[in-house]
Amino acid sequence: MKKRKFDHNKLPSRHVRLGAQKAPHRSYYYAMGLEEEDIDKPFVGVATCWNESAPCNISLMRQSKSVKSGVSSEGGTPREFTTITVTDGIAMGHQGMKSSLVSREIISDSIEVSMRGHCYDALVGVAGCDKSLPGMMMAMLRLNVPSVFIYGGSILPGSYKGKDVTVVDVFEAVGEFSAGKISEEELHELECVACPSAGSCGGQFTANTMACVSEAIGLALPYSAGPPAPDEGRDEYALQSGKAVMDLLEKNIRPRDIVTKDSLVNAAVVVAATGGSTNGALHLPAMANEIGIDFDLFDVAEIFKTTPYIADLKPGGNYVAKDMHEAGGVPMLLRTLFDEGFIKGDCLTVTGKTIEENIASVEFDSNQKIIYPAGNPITKTGGVVGLKGSFAPEGAIVKVAGMENLKFSGPARCFDCEEDAFDAVEEKKYKDGDVIIIRYEGPKGGPGMREMLSTTAALYGQGKGDKVALVTDGRFSGGTRGFCIGHVGPEAADGGPIALVKDGDIITIDAELGTIDIDVSKEELESRKKNWVKPKTDYNTGTLWKYAKQVGPARYGAVTHPGAKEETHCYADI
């Protein structure tokens, strides 16, 4: 073990470790089996989202043990604690999805209060489900103690009739069943084999998108985003993450030294280049808020406009996260993007080195088929596009990876909640060419900004994915494909145009120009707004009520606090 030097009089843990006055505090640590020499070392929080809520999280206990071994081997005392997750796959398509985005805030808040309450000196976060990844990273940026993030890993692909499948195939199969294309027996066969292991959803959905972000933004070790959850190689990355955080603590390298405007840009580039989840455009502004940097949906969209789409990943492409890892992982993706000038190489990372230094020995493998050269991309613009226009003055977003037609115009078919829209789709009460509007599903109006995978997948399963468009102030899963526009702002609960649209109004979307407009005059919209009454929700108490009172617009990340701009002290310096 390397002999490390720490100024214990400046570490947060001095408040619970040092001096005669802290004897009662130390007595609690003796009660937990710590020795005096353990109490004399820096305390490192190991935050894990282990639970039995979803396959995303069931391998995290194993990996956190490896993190703790790494911390211990380098002169730290690890203190493991857990936080919650809400898994979108199980919450999808019912009222439970209102809890999903809320869970991101609860995760970051709970990590903050646990770290503050116990005065830990550094942090390693182990996360699996969609919202736990940005939630962990937001907490790291908020606390600003030396931190390392490690992803729990993706699920292995299932196999059905000789093809790799994911849970999205099951969601789409529900639509196929409703359309009479498959039998109930076939649907059951598919659901039994689609998710064969521990790990997060296997395509470039939200979890794997944000895992790639963790490397690109510098908070995770190179290659750590790639190995699937069952791969025992993950344990080595976890071990090294524990060692790395002790190195950062000794050198006093903090998350805000790593995450800057340039590294946020790098992260947005990687979201677009991989055809990643539209939720990336929600989480990156939320992370920026934690460090007081202006970086909203429009900033992200501008980056998307000039980023090539180069990773052939599901749902728009053909491969899953495991395949990308085996092809060369995020470092090889960064290699080709750097070589073509799309990312900045001088950004610091948790290795203590820059991105450019980390990838110096990485060579692009032209024999693999998953990651295309940035100079010869699948398409010249990114897999995700920002939109703005008379229908969405504060922006909207759409995933275009794998789409051929980027323009759509048709009459609005309006629904005031997802359930009503899903029922209409199931009963085929819509027409080709319709623009299905789902409103009052935004951060405030839902409350909770639900994802709409059940509805979009049902449309795709019915063979209508390119025949209709779907527009909402809610969100879409990273597994969504087709002409599906989310994050429309201002949301309906704030009286935006989406609240005022009527059945039959013509909505025009142009993902090439980045526009979304309503063919109704400004004067008519103003007249409708005078007669508009905001609907009440059933959530008038509890957590969702509190969230609705605090949450801001999707454009700025749907955050619930002012962020670092209003900060008068930093936890790391208490």
N, C-alpha and C positions, 0 to 999 in steps of 0.2 A: 504493500500500500504506500502510495506517495505521501510524503509528509507535506501537508498543506498548511498555509498560513491564513488565518482569518482574524480580523479585528472584531472580537466578540463584543466589544463595547459599542459597536455600531449595528450589530445584527438585531432584528426585531425580537429574537428569542431571548435577548438579555432580560426582557421584562418578565420572563418566567423561569430563568435559569440562574441568574447571577445575584450574589449577595445574601446576607442573613435574612432580609425581608422576604426572600423568595423560598424559604424553607417549606412553607405549606404547599407551594406550587410543586416543588421537587418531590414532596412526599407522594403526590399522585403518580409521578413517573416511576418511583420505586414500586408502587402498588401494581404497575403494569409490567414489572419484571426488568426494568432498565437498571443498569449498573451506573455507578458514579461516572465512569469514563464515557458512557453513552450520553449522559446529561451534559457533559462537558463539550459535546460536539454540536455543530449547527443542526437545527431541526429542519428536515425537508418534508413538506407535505406531498404525499402521493395520492392524488385525487383520482378515483376510478368510478366509472359508471357501471360497475358490475351489478347485474340483477338478472332475474329470470323473466323479464318482460318480453324479451325478444332474442333471437339467435345472435343479433349484433353484439350482445353484451356478455354472453355466458363464458367467453374465453378470457375476459379481462382480469379475473382474479389471478389466473395463472401468470399473466403477463405482468401484473403489478408486483407479484412476488419477485420476478426478475429485476424489475426496476429497483425494488428495495435492496436487493443484493448488490446492485451496482452502486447505489448510494452508500451503503455500509462499507463496501470495499474501498471507497475513496474518502473515508473520514467523516461521513455524515450519519445522522440518526434519522431514518425514515419514519414518518408517522402517516399511516394509511387511513384515508377516510373515503366515504362513498357519497355520491349524489344520485339524483334521479335521472331517468330518461322517459320519454314517451316515444314509442316506436311508431313511425308513420304508417307502416304496413298494416298494423293491427288497428290503429286509430282511424284509418282511412274510411271515408264513405259514410260516416255517422257523426254524431255530435262530439264524439271523443277527439276528433281532429281539431276542435277548437283549443285543445290543450297543448297541441304540438309546438307551435311557435312560442307560446307562453313558457314552455319548458326550457327554452334557450335562456330566457331571463332568470328562471329559477335556478338553473344549473350554475350560471355565472354568479348570481347573487349568493347562492349557498356556499360556493367555493370561497367567495370573498369573505363571508362572515366566519367561516370555519378557520380560514387563514388568519384573519384579524383576531378572532377570539383566542387563538392558541399561539399567536405570534411566531408562525413558522417563517423560516428564512429563505426558502426557495420552494419551487413547485415543479412536479412532474405530473402531467395530466394524461390519463389513459381513457380514450373514448371510442365508442362504437357507433351508436345511432346518429341519425342526421343532425339533430340540433345540439347534441353533446359536443360535436367537434367545434363549431363556432362558439358555443357557450364556454368551453374550456379555454379557448384562445382569448376570448373577450376578458375572462377573469385574469389571465396572465398579463394582458396589457393594462388592465385596471390596477392590479396590485403592483406591477412592475418589479417584482422580485425575480432573480434569475430563474428561468423557466425553460422546460423542454416539453414539447407535445409529442405523444406517440399514439398513432391510430391502432385500433384493435385488429384491423384487417377485414378483408371482404370474405363473403361466403364463396364456397366453391360452386361452379355452375352445375345445375341439374341436367339430366339427360332424359329426353323424351322423344321416342321414335327416331333415334339416331341424331338428334340435334341438341345443342346446348340450350338450356332454358333458364329463365330467371323468374322471380315473382311477378314481374310485369307481364310475362306471358300468361300467367294465371288470371291477372286482372283483365287482360284482353280476351281471354277465353270465356269470361263471364259474358262479354258482349257477343261472342260467337255462339254461345249457348242460347242466349235470348233471341238470336237471329236464326236459330235452328240449324246452324252450321256444324255443331258437334253435339254429341249426346251427353247426358248427365254422367254416364259412366266414364267417358273420355275426359270430361272436366275433372272428375274425381281422380283418375289416374295421373293427370298432370299435377294437381295440387299435392299429391303424395310424393312427388319426386323433384319438384321445382327448387326446393331449399334443402340440400342434403347435408349441411354442416353448420357449425357456428360461423358467425361473421355477418357483416353488413351486406346489403343488396349488391349484387356483383357487377352491374353495369355502371356507366358513368352517370349515376344518379347523385343525389346530394351528398351522401357520405363519402363516396370515392372522389367526388369533385372537391370537397373540402379537405380530404386527405392529401390530394395533390397540392392544394393551396398551402397546407401546412409546411410542405417542403419548399414550395416556390417562394413563400413569404419569409422563410428562414427559421421557423420555430421548431422544425423537426429535422432529425438526422437524414442525410441522403439515403434513398432507397427504402426508408422505413414505411412509406405509404403503401408499398406494393405487395408484400407477401400475404397470402390469404390467412385468415384467422387460425386454421388448423395447422399451418406450417410452423414447425418448431423453430424455424429461423427467426420468427417474430420474437422469441424469448431472448435471443442474442441482441436484437435491436432494442428491446426493453432494458436489458442489462446495460448496454452502452448509453442509453438515454439517462439512466441513473448516474452513470459515471460522468456524463457530459454536464449534467446540472451542477455537479460539484466543481467542475472546472470553471463553469460560468460564475459560480458563487465566489470562487477564489479570485477571479479576474474582475468581478463586479460588472459583468456584461448582462444587461437587463433587456427585457422584451422591447422597450421603447428605443433602445439602441439598434435593434434589429428591424423592427417594423416601422418603416418610414413611408413617405408618399411614393418613393420609387419602388419599394417592395410591395406596396399595395397594387401598383401598376403591374408589376411582374405577376402577382397573383391573379389579377383580372385577365391578363394575357393567357395564362394557363387555363382558366375557366373556358375562355372562348376557343382556344386551340384544341381542347379536348372535347368540344361539344358538350360541355358540362351543364350542370343544373342551373336553371334560372334563379334558384335560391342563392347562388353565389352573389348575385347583384343585390341581395338583401343583407347577406351576412358581412360582406366586405365593408359597406358603409357603417354597419354596426360596430365592427372592429375598429374602423377609423375613428368613430365617436369616442372610443375608450382612450384614445391618445390625442384627441383634440385636433384632428386633421379633417379638413373639408374634403369629402370624397363621397359623392352621392350617386344615385342611379344614373344621372346624365354623364358623370365622369366615367363610370364603368362602361356605359353605352358607347362613348367616344372611343374607348380602347377597343371594344368589340368590333367597331367599324373597320379597323385597320389590321386586325389579327387574323392570320390564316387558320383555317380549320385543318388539323393535321393528324388527329388520332381517331382511328376508325373503331369507335367504341359504341356499344349499345347505350341508349335505345335507337339513335339515328344510324349507327353503324353495325358492325358484325361481331365485335369482340368484347370481352369482359376485362375487369381489372387484373385478374390473374394473368391474362395474356399480355397485357401491357407491361407488367412487372417482368415477365420472362423475356420480353422483347428488349428491355433496357430500362424500363421504369421512368420515373420523373426526371432523373439526371440526364438521360438521353434525350428526352423531350426538351429539357432546358438547353442542352447542347446545340440542337439544331435551331432553336429559337434565338439563342445568343449569337450563333454564327451568322444569322440573317438580320441581326440588329433589332429583334423584337423585345428583348429583355435587357435590363441593366445588370451587368455582372459585378458591380462594385458594392452590392448590398451585403451587409454582414449577416451571418447565420449562426446557429447554436454550436457549430463546430469551432467557432472562433475565427473562421476563415470566410471569405466572400463566396458568393455564388460562382464567380469565375474560377476561383481557386479550387472549389469543390469539384467542378466538372473538368478540370484541366486535363485529366487522364482519360476522360470519357470519349470514346469514338463512336460515331454514328454507324449503326449496323444496317447496311442497305439491303441485306438479305431477308430481314423480317418484314412483315406486312401490316403491322398495326400502326406504327408511327411513321408518317410520311415526312420527307424533308420539308422544312419550312419554305424552301425555295421552289418546291414543286408540290403544293398542298392539295388536299382533297377539293377544297374551295378556297378562293383567295380571301374571303372574309370569314369572320368567326362563326362558330356554331350557335351563337346566341346574339340576338339583336335587340337594341333599345328602340322604342317607338315614342313619338310625341305628336300631338295634334289636338284638334278641337274636341275630340272625345277623351283625350288623356293629357291635359295641359301639364300635369306633374309627372308624366311619363308612364310607360308600360314596358313589358319585356316579353320576348318570344324566343323559343329555341327553334332554330331553323335547320340544325344538323340533319342531313338525310332528306330534306324536303326539296322538291323540284320546283313547285310553283310558290312564289314568294309574294303573290298578290291575291287579294280576295275582297269581294264586295257583295253585300247582300242585305236583306231585310233583317232587322233585329227580332229575336224571339226571346222575350224577357221573363226571367224567373228571379224571385226574391230570396232564394236559398238553394243550396246544392241538391237537397233531397227532391225538390220539385223538378229540377232539371233532370236528375237521374231517372226519376219515374217516367218523365216524358220520353227520354231516350230509350229506356227499356220497352216502352209501349209504342215506340216509333212515331211519336206525335211531333214530328218535325219534318222539314223538307230539305232536299238537297239545295244548297245555296244559302241556307239560313245562317245567320250569325247568332248563336246562342249566347245570351247575356245572363250571367249569374252574378247578382249584386247583393249588397249587404253582407259580404263575406270578407271585408277588409279587416285590418287590425282592430279598429274600434267597432265596426258594425257587426262583425261575427258574433261576439268578439273572437279574435284569435287568428284570423287570416288562414282559413282552411286550405289545404291542397285538394285538388279535384281529380285525382288519378282515377277514381272509380268511374266518373262520368266520361273522361277522355278515353280511357281504355275501353269502355263499353262502346263508344262511337267507333273506335278503331277496329274492335272486334266485329262490329256489324259491317265493316267495309266502308265506313263513311268518314274515315280520318281525313281524307282530302276533299270531301264533298261539303263539309260544313266548317265553320270557324267557331271557336268558343272564346269568349272574352269575359274576364272577371276582375274584380278588385281583390279577390283572394289570390291564392298561389297555385302553382302546379308542381307536382312531383318531378324530381329529376328524371323519373321514368316516363314522363309524358312525351308523346310525340304527336305530330300533326299541327294544324294551325290553331294553337292555343296561346292566347295572350293573357298574361297575368299582371299583378301589381298595378292595375289601373288607378291613377291618382288625378285629382282628389277622389277618395273612395266615396261610395254612396252615402255612408253615414255622415260625411261632411258636405253633402249636397253637390257632389261633382256631377258632370254630365252623365255618368253612368246611372245616377239616381233618377235622371230626368228623361232618359230615352224611353220611347214607347214602341210597342210592337209595330213593325212595318217601317220604322225609320231606317234609312240606308246607312250602313257602317262600311267604310272603305279602309282596308289595311294594305300597306305597301312596305314590306320588310326590306326591299331594296333601297327605298328612299328613307325608311325609318319613320313612317307616318301612320297615324290612325285617326280618322276623322268621322264625324257624324254629319250627314246631309240635312242639317236643321240650322236655321239662322240663329245668330247670337241673340237676337231679339226674342225669338220664340223660346229659346232655352231660358232666358231671363224671366219670361212670362210664366213658364212652367215652374220655375223655382219659387215664385211668389206663392204658388198654391201647394208646394211640396211640404209634407209633414214627415219628419224623421220617425220611422217605425221604432217601437220599443222592442227590446229583447227580453228573453226569459232569464237573463243573467244579471240580476239586480243585487247580488250579494256574493261574497266569496272572492276567490282568486281571479276569476275571469272579469268580475266587476272592477276590481282594483286595476287589472291590466287595461281594460277599456278606458279607465279614467287617466291613465298615465301614458299610454303608448302614443308615439308620434307617427308621422306618415311613412309609408313603405319607401318613398324616395330616399329617406335618410336612414333606412335600415330598420324601421319599426322599433325604435329603442324606447326605453322607459325612464331614462335619466339623462341629465345634461351632458355627461361625459367630462373629459379632462379639461375642457374649456372653462368649466366652473370649479375646477379642483383648486383647493388651497393647501392641501398637503397630499403627499404620496405615501401610501402604506409602507413602501420599502424603506422609507426614511423616518419612521416613527421612533 
